[in-house]
Amino acid sequence: MKNKILLILTLFFCITIYSQNTYVFFGSFNRDKSSEGIFVYQLDTIKGKLSKVTTVKNILNPSYLTLSPDGKYVFACTESKTKNAGSVSSFEFNPENKTLNFINSQKSGGENPVYLTAYKNGKWLINGNYTEGSTSVYPISENGRIQPMIQNFQFTEGSIDPGRQERSHIHSTVFSPDFQYIFMPDLGADKIRCYQFNDQKNEPLESCKIPFTKTTLGSGPRHFTFHPNGKFAYCIEELTGTVNAYQYFDGTLKSIQRINTHPEKYKEDFESSDIHISPDGKFLYASNRGFEDNIAIFSIQNDGALKTIGYQSTLGKHTRVFAIDESGKFLITTNARSGNVTVFKRDFKTGLLKKVGKKVKIKSVSCVQIKNYN
């Protein structure tokens, strides 16, 4: 009996500690350095409630965030959507003191940075610049300081949509599961570009044998994710409202399916945005902005193909980046135009979402990242 009580108390203690040490980071288009740009909240992983911890001012349009693998540093795309500007910035997060402090910034190497990713050892940072269609590589020192860029790749070619594809637009930079390759969906050129990554070299990015995978003309590939098993990859295509599923092996992609993120009745004006897979690899989620503002939910079959399960309203306008916590229990959306955040609890069996917690207002919120610090 004593052992059972001890086990229950230990389990309760672990659950309580976990619920108190999960933090959520939000980026935004603040448009003004004097207003708050980055917001840190604590997530109650029992009730799904968000509580504000701290905020950061004196930075402009920190529209996209990523964390170092250990969560000690927060990297941000700054000066996004600012004409003739663009930068990447570093901050140190201390969960004990609940502080987020600015470290430094570097030029992004192109106008309008929109995506950042960190290497597994935290010593490299790669960003994608949308407007000028380029990618930059930065070393990161042990204190989280971003060093000047050591590589910058500029792309120019466009595709068939004169309004959106007049030139290259890199929209994300995503490492392969083994961190030997990096993939860069190019919305402007209808290509998923590929580079090898060798962290032992001073200039780690090298050309792949197959430098890019073509996507459907006019599709506008945007964000990209890998299945936890490393055998499949998925790209959300903004302009056609579709997800392209791929078989993946050693730097190569082979399309196996292309499926709508919208019901068949919708035929145009798509603004699909972000894409993520549940940690158990059973469900894929894709966000749609515009006239729908929802999350499309798919089950993932054994062969990597997707099956539509349903749609969940995000209860806001212009849904951009969303995130799933490490346990797979919660999905959090950012709604930029309505300036609100919605927390959903995931059903592990069905993949469906249910709103929990109270409404959180953050003006022009654009990005969310979640990290547990146990």
Summary of the structure (lengths in Angstrom):
residues: 374
radius of gyration: 19.9
end to end distance: 29.1
largest distance: 72.4
contacts: 1349
relative contact order: 0.12
helix: 5%
strand: 51%
